[in-house]
Each structure stands twice: as structure tokens, then as C-alpha cells.
Amino acid sequence: MSYIDKKSVKFFQKIDTVNGRCEECQEDAILVAIVSDFYRCTNCGHDTKQHINGSIRYLKLDELDKKWLKANVDNG
């Protein structure tokens, strides 16, 4: 029997995940939030931006989005 840390379980329950279509790999995938409105595809690893305009779409990041993510997300 394996040991499960209760803090780890609570942490993983709070991770924002959504089902969506990745614009990069063109597959239906689970997208995991990096930060609010920015998600990473679990199929191909591509970062996308959430766009809400009557329906929710996940779009490829442009260079400004990539710069913002690098400046504002701690990868360590």
C-alpha cells in the first residue's frame, strides 16, 4: 500500500484543468492552467490562451503573450 500525503491531494484538487481543443495539435485534450487564462496542452505541451467570445476557445500564444509568461511565471 502506498502512502498518500493529504497536502498533495488537496494541492492537486485545486489545479485548474479544462477540456478543450488544442490549436497546435488539433486534438481534444485536457488543458492545465499555468496562470489565469493561460493553459498547457497535455497532449503536445503547447501553451495556449483562453479566449471567451460567446464560447471558450484556446488560441496559440503570440510573442507578447510568451514574453509576459516568461516575465510573470516562476518556472522554478
N, C-alpha and C positions, 0 to 999 in steps of 0.2 A: 504494500500500500504506500502511495506517495504522500508526502507532506505538502499541503497547500497553505500558503501564507494568506491570511484573511485580508491583509492590507493590499496584497497583489490582486486579489479577486475584486475588491472594491475599486481599485485603480482601473483595471481593465473593463469594468462595467461602465465607467464614465467616458470611455473613448467614444468619440462621435464617429459612427460609421453609417454609410448610406449605400443603397443600391442605385447604380446609375450606369450610363453608357459612357465609356471612355472614348474621347475623341481621337486619341492616339492609336490604340489597338483595335478600336471599333467593336469591342466586346462589352457585353453586360458584365459588370464587375462590382465588387464591394470596394467602395472608396473610403479611405480612412482620413479623418481630419488631421491636417498638420497644424493649422491655426484656423480661426474662424473664416469661413468661405474658401479655404484652400484645402484641397484633398489630394491624396496619392492613390493611384490605381493599384490594387493588389495583384492584378494580372501582369502588368508591364512595368510598374513603378513610376509611370509618368505623373507629373504634378498637374493638377487642373484647378480651375477657378469656378466656383459656383455662380451661376447666373440665373436670377429669378425674373421672369417676364411672363407671367401667366402660368408658366410651367418651369420646373427646375431643369437646367442643363448644366453640364460640366464642360468647360471650354479650355482649350490649350492656353498656357500662360504665355504672355508676351514678355519681351525683355525687361520692361518696367516692373512687371509682377515678379520676375525672377530676382531682380535686384532688391526689391522690397523684402522678399522672403529671406534672402541671404543676410540682409541687414537686421531683420527683426526676429529671426528664429534661431535659437541656440541649438546647434546640432550636437553638442557635447553632452 
